[in-house]
Amino acid sequence: DLEMVKTCCRRLLSHEIEHGSYLGFIPGIEISAKIAARDGQYKSAAILFFNAQVMRAELRTPIRKSEGNKYQELLKDLKRNLSEKEFLFAQKHRLEDKKLLALANRFIKSQ
C-alpha cells in the first residue's frame, strides 16, 4: 500500500536526518525523486536520483531487476525536461548527507 510506504519513508528519513546516516534508506530517496519529478520539480528530482545512484555504487547495492524499468522511465523523463547543462549539473552535484536527506524528506512530507 502506497500510504504505508510513504509513512515508512517519512519516518526513516526523519530518523536518518537526526543521526546523519543514509545506510539502507536509498529507496526512500529514490521514491522522493519520483515524487519530485511527478510534481514537476525536475532539478530536485535529478539531484536526488543521481545522489541515490552514487550511494548505491558506494554501497554496492544494485537496483533490483523489477525496479529497473521505473528508473529508466525516470531517467528519460529527466532528460526530456531538463536542459543538457541542468542534467549534467545534477549528475555531478553531490549533497552532504543531511542536506540530501532533508531534500528527500521535503518531497515525502508533501504527499
C-alpha positions, -999 to 999 in steps of 0.1 A, spaced: 0 0 0 14 33 -11 4 52 20 23 27 42 54 31 20 52 69 23 47 67 61 77 44 65 99 66 42 89 97 62 99 80 95 131 65 82 142 97 65 135 118 97 155 93 118 183 94 93 184 132 93 187 132 131 215 106 130 234 117 99 233 84 81 218 71 49 228 34 50 199 13 39 175 41 31 184 47 -5 149 36 -17 133 65 3 155 90 -16 146 73 -49 109 75 -41 112 112 -32 130 117 -66 100 101 -83 76 123 -64 96 154 -72 96 145 -109 58 138 -109 53 173 -93 74 190 -120 104 196 -97 129 181 -122 161 197 -109 155 184 -74 144 151 -88 176 147 -108 198 157 -78 180 131 -56 181 105 -83 218 108 -91 229 111 -54 210 79 -47 228 62 -76 262 73 -62 252 59 -28 241 27 -45 275 25 -62 294 33 -29 274 6 -10 274 -18 -39 236 -22 -38 223 -27 -73 188 -18 -84 165 -48 -84 155 -60 -119 119 -54 -110 127 -17 -104 149 -13 -135 122 -1 -159 109 25 -134 144 40 -131 148 40 -169 115 59 -172 125 84 -146 158 90 -163 141 95 -197 117 119 -180 146 139 -165 164 141 -199 132 153 -216 125 180 -190 160 194 -182 185 212 -204 217 194 -210 235 218 -187 210 212 -159 212 174 -164 250 174 -162 249 196 -132 226 172 -114 249 143 -123 279 159 -107 262 177 -78 268 159 -46 249 169 -15 262 162 20 241 135 37 219 158 59 211 181 30 202 152 7 180 136 33 163 169 41 155 174 4 142 139 2 121 144 33 106 175 19 91 156 -10 80 127 11 62 150 35 45 168 7 25 137 0 
